[in-house]
Amino acid sequence: VYAFPDKWFAEWGVSASDLSHVKGIQANTWTELMHTKDRVDFMIFPRLCALAESAWSAPTVKDYDKFLSRMEDAFTLFDKLNIYYFDYRNPQHHPEPAGPVIKKKEKIQMDFRD
C-alpha cells in the first residue's frame, strides 16, 4: 500500500497524462463477512496508515524509514483506542482473530428418490 501510486503506476505503464485523471485514492476491504470488530480492525490497521501516507505525500518526499518511525506513535494510539491491529513488529501481540466456529450436528440421511 505504501508504494502506491508511484511504483504501481510505473509497473502498469500509466502515462503522465493518464495520471492527471487520478483524483485520489481509496481503501476497500473486500470480504464476504467479518464477524467481529476485532477482525475488521485487524484487516484495516495499519494498512490505512500506509494508504493515508500515500495519499498525502508526493512520491518525491516519501521516506519509508520515517514512515515506520511515525508508526510507533500510531501503534501507541491504536492501543489507547483499543484497536485490534496487525502488529508487524510482533505478530503475537494481536494474533489474527479466528472466524466463527461451525459446530457439526448429527448427520441427516436424505433420500431424494421419492
FITORFI-207821 format. One record per residue (C-alpha): residue number from 1; x, y, z. Coordinates in steps of 0.02 Angstrom, whole numbers, plus 50000, padded with zeros to 5 digits. Each point is the difference from the previous one (the first is absolute). Example, Ala and Ser with C-alpha at 12.3 -4.5 7.8 and 13.67 -1.06 7.14 Angstrom:
# residues 2
n->1 | px->50615 | py->49775 | pz->50390
n->2 | px->50069 | py->50172 | pz->49967
***
This chain:
# residues 114
n->1 | px->50000 | py->50000 | pz->50000
n->2 | px->50141 | py->50121 | pz->50043
n->3 | px->50074 | py->49986 | pz->49824
n->4 | px->49841 | py->50066 | pz->49920
n->5 | px->49988 | py->50088 | pz->49880
n->6 | px->50179 | py->50021 | pz->49938
n->7 | px->50057 | py->49818 | pz->49995
n->8 | px->49834 | py->49929 | pz->49942
n->9 | px->49970 | py->50127 | pz->49863
n->10 | px->50177 | py->49975 | pz->49935
n->11 | px->49971 | py->49811 | pz->49994
n->12 | px->49834 | py->50023 | pz->49912
n->13 | px->50072 | py->50120 | pz->49871
n->14 | px->49885 | py->50145 | pz->50047
n->15 | px->50051 | py->50158 | pz->49907
n->16 | px->50015 | py->50174 | pz->50075
n->17 | px->49844 | py->50055 | pz->49906
n->18 | px->49906 | py->49852 | pz->50071
n->19 | px->50057 | py->50048 | pz->50175
n->20 | px->49915 | py->50169 | pz->49981
n->21 | px->49833 | py->49907 | pz->50006
n->22 | px->50037 | py->49924 | pz->50171
n->23 | px->49913 | py->50108 | pz->50129
n->24 | px->50037 | py->49898 | pz->50156
n->25 | px->50013 | py->49828 | pz->50073
n->26 | px->49881 | py->49896 | pz->50104
n->27 | px->50012 | py->49850 | pz->50114
n->28 | px->49885 | py->49852 | pz->49974
n->29 | px->49987 | py->49848 | pz->50109
n->30 | px->49931 | py->49860 | pz->49893
n->31 | px->49924 | py->49855 | pz->50093
n->32 | px->49838 | py->49906 | pz->50016
n->33 | px->49986 | py->50025 | pz->50187
n->34 | px->50101 | py->50055 | pz->50149
n->35 | px->49922 | py->49931 | pz->50157
n->36 | px->50078 | py->50114 | pz->50130
n->37 | px->50064 | py->50176 | pz->50022
n->38 | px->50171 | py->49926 | pz->50040
n->39 | px->50003 | py->49915 | pz->49830
n->40 | px->49955 | py->50163 | pz->49912
n->41 | px->50134 | py->50095 | pz->50096
n->42 | px->50129 | py->49865 | pz->49965
n->43 | px->49966 | py->50007 | pz->49813
n->44 | px->50006 | py->50190 | pz->49990
n->45 | px->50138 | py->50056 | pz->50119
n->46 | px->50142 | py->50046 | pz->49971
n->47 | px->49966 | py->49989 | pz->49812
n->48 | px->49892 | py->50155 | pz->50012
n->49 | px->50150 | py->50098 | pz->50065
n->50 | px->50102 | py->49950 | pz->49848
n->51 | px->49858 | py->50049 | pz->49885
n->52 | px->49984 | py->50170 | pz->50085
n->53 | px->50186 | py->50028 | pz->49982
n->54 | px->49989 | py->49960 | pz->49814
n->55 | px->49851 | py->50115 | pz->49978
n->56 | px->50078 | py->50148 | pz->50092
n->57 | px->50182 | py->49989 | pz->49945
n->58 | px->50075 | py->50035 | pz->49830
n->59 | px->50111 | py->49857 | pz->49943
n->60 | px->50152 | py->50115 | pz->50007
n->61 | px->49983 | py->50029 | pz->50188
n->62 | px->49946 | py->49826 | pz->50056
n->63 | px->50124 | py->49918 | pz->50119
n->64 | px->49958 | py->49823 | pz->50054
n->65 | px->50118 | py->50000 | pz->50150
n->66 | px->49922 | py->50160 | pz->50066
n->67 | px->49828 | py->49925 | pz->49971
n->68 | px->50046 | py->49848 | pz->50104
n->69 | px->50063 | py->50116 | pz->50137
n->70 | px->49833 | py->50093 | pz->50000
n->71 | px->49910 | py->49834 | pz->50010
n->72 | px->50065 | py->49979 | pz->50178
n->73 | px->49888 | py->50146 | pz->50051
n->74 | px->49857 | py->49925 | pz->49902
n->75 | px->50017 | py->49833 | pz->50092
n->76 | px->49995 | py->50092 | pz->50166
n->77 | px->49841 | py->50087 | pz->49945
n->78 | px->49924 | py->49836 | pz->49938
n->79 | px->50033 | py->49923 | pz->50171
n->80 | px->49918 | py->50147 | pz->50090
n->81 | px->49848 | py->49987 | pz->49886
n->82 | px->49989 | py->49810 | pz->50019
n->83 | px->50025 | py->49973 | pz->49814
n->84 | px->50045 | py->49818 | pz->49967
n->85 | px->50131 | py->50029 | pz->49865
n->86 | px->50124 | py->49890 | pz->49910
n->87 | px->50167 | py->50031 | pz->50085
n->88 | px->50134 | py->49959 | pz->49872
n->89 | px->50134 | py->50028 | pz->50134
n->90 | px->49927 | py->49862 | pz->50109
n->91 | px->49860 | py->49899 | pz->49916
n->92 | px->49962 | py->49911 | pz->50164
n->93 | px->49953 | py->50166 | pz->50082
n->94 | px->49832 | py->49988 | pz->49911
n->95 | px->49980 | py->49828 | pz->49919
n->96 | px->49883 | py->49995 | pz->49851
n->97 | px->49822 | py->49985 | pz->50066
n->98 | px->49918 | py->49835 | pz->49963
n->99 | px->49842 | py->49991 | pz->49900
n->100 | px->49839 | py->49919 | pz->50061
n->101 | px->50003 | py->49820 | pz->50057
n->102 | px->49875 | py->49890 | pz->49913
n->103 | px->49942 | py->49860 | pz->50111
n->104 | px->49949 | py->49845 | pz->49907
n->105 | px->49840 | py->49915 | pz->50051
n->106 | px->49959 | py->49818 | pz->49970
n->107 | px->49989 | py->49947 | pz->49820
n->108 | px->49832 | py->50004 | pz->49915
n->109 | px->49958 | py->49865 | pz->49875
n->110 | px->49913 | py->50070 | pz->49847
n->111 | px->49924 | py->49901 | pz->49859
n->112 | px->49937 | py->50097 | pz->49850
n->113 | px->49934 | py->49849 | pz->49903
n->114 | px->49823 | py->50017 | pz->50068
***
